[in-house]
Amino acid sequence: MEIRDLLTSDSVIANLRVTSKKQALQE
């Protein structure tokens, strides 16, 4: 894997965590 792929994966995971936290707070 390239560094770009790793950075992209980290960004996607971070976004998913933020989204899940927002949904949990709304519930």
HELIX and SHEET records of a PDB file:
HELIX    1   1 ILE A    3  GLN A   26  1                                  24    
END                                                                             
